[in-house]
Amino acid sequence: MSTRRLLRPIAFCCSLAILACSSMAPSRQATKADPLFLDVAAAPHAFEGQTITLRGWVSLRHEDRNLWATKNDHERWQTSRCVSLSLYASLLSRVSDLDGRVVEVTGVISNDASKGGGVIRLGACRDAAIAVSELHQVSASQR
């Protein structure tokens, strides 16, 4: 059998393998957005001053201290599906355990954590924030 005739079935098999792997990847990473999170992100003023618990994907890298509806929202920088974190100093010792994980955050919602631009918040996805009082990782079985 010629080399050219062998390449066609090999290429076909490789294509099938790539297709199979790529169609499985999103299902492993996909996480449904917390409906309360989406409500808060859409209208943070309606939750001003309230203590609530939100579930989302957390980014704690460098100055990026934000809670996102999903990892995909972070990757696409969909700020309408983000709530920034404030009062997060207690989390800094836990960055390696929490960054890039699905978490539950309890805290007080602020529609404008920048206080009308008076507070500079580097890396905040937006002015709406949750002042962290408690944050813990959600296990895979709880998602």
N, C-alpha and C positions, 0 to 999 in steps of 0.2 A: 504494500500500500504506500502511496506517495506521501510525502510530508504534507503537501497541500491538502490532501484528503483527510489527514489526521487532525489538522488544525481546526477544521470546521466543527467536528464533534467536541473537541476540547474547548473551543471558544463558547459553544452552546452550553456546555456543562458549567463553565466558569460564570457565564451570565446568569444561569439559574441560581447558582450558589450566592452570587452577589445580591440578586433580587430577594432571595429568601432571607438573607441576613439583614438587608436594609428594611424589609417590611416588619421584621421582628423588633428592631431597635426602638421605634417610637412607643411600642406598647410597654416596654420595660421602663421607659422614662416618663411616660405620660402620667400626669397627675391631674385629677379634676380640681378645678378651682373651688375654694370655699365660697358658698353663696354670700355669707356675711361679709367676707373680704371684698367681694365684688361690689356689694352695696356701699361699704365704707369708702372704697376707692372711687366710686361714682359720685358720691355726695358726702364728703367728709364733714361738711358743715352741719349735716343732720345728726352727726354723732359727737359733735364738739363737747368735750368735757366728760364723756361717758367712759367708764372702764369696761372694756370688752376683751374677748379672746379671739384672735384671728389665727387661722392656719394658712401657711404659705411657704414659699421657697426663700430662704434667707441668703443674702450675700453680705459677708463681713470683711471682704478683702480691702485692704488699704483704707481709703476713705469711703468706699462703697458700703454703706450701712443701711441696707434697704430690705424690705419684705415684699416679695413679688407674688402674684397669684400663682404663677407656675415658673419653672425654670426657663421655659420657652419665652415667656414674657421678658425675663431678664436678658436673655440672649438677643432679643429683638429690641430691647430698650423701650418697651411699651409702658411708658410712664403713667398712662391712665389705669394700668393694672399693677400699680406699685403704691406702697405706703412707706415713707422713710421711717427710720428708727431714730429716736432721741433717747437720751439718758441710758445709753448702752454701755457705759464704762464697765459695768460688772461682767459684760460678755467678752471683753477683750482677752481675758485669760483662757477663754473657751473657744476661741476662733477656730483652731484646728479641728475641734470636734463638731462644730456647728455649721461652719461655712459650707454653703452648697447643699444644705439638707432641708428637708421639709420639717417645719417646726410649728409649734403653737406659741404665740406671743400674747401675753396679757398685759394691758396697759391702758393709759388714758389717751384718747384721740384728740388731736389738735388739728384744726383746719389749716392753721398757718403757724408752723413752728419757727418760721423765719421772722415772725413778728413784724410783718410788713416790710421785710428787707433789712431790718435792723440787726439780725443775726445771720452771719454768713455760715452756711452749712455745706461745706465741700462734699461733693459726691452724693448729695441727697437727690433722689429721683424727682422729688417735688416738695412743695411746702407742707402738704398734709403728712402728718406723722403720728406714730404711736410711741408714747413715752414708756419704755420697757420697765415693767415691774417684775415680770417673770417670763422666762423663755425656756422651752425644752424641746428636744428632738422628738419627732413622731416616728414610731417604729413602722416598718414596712407593713405589718399586719393591720395597723390603725389607719392607713391611708385609704 
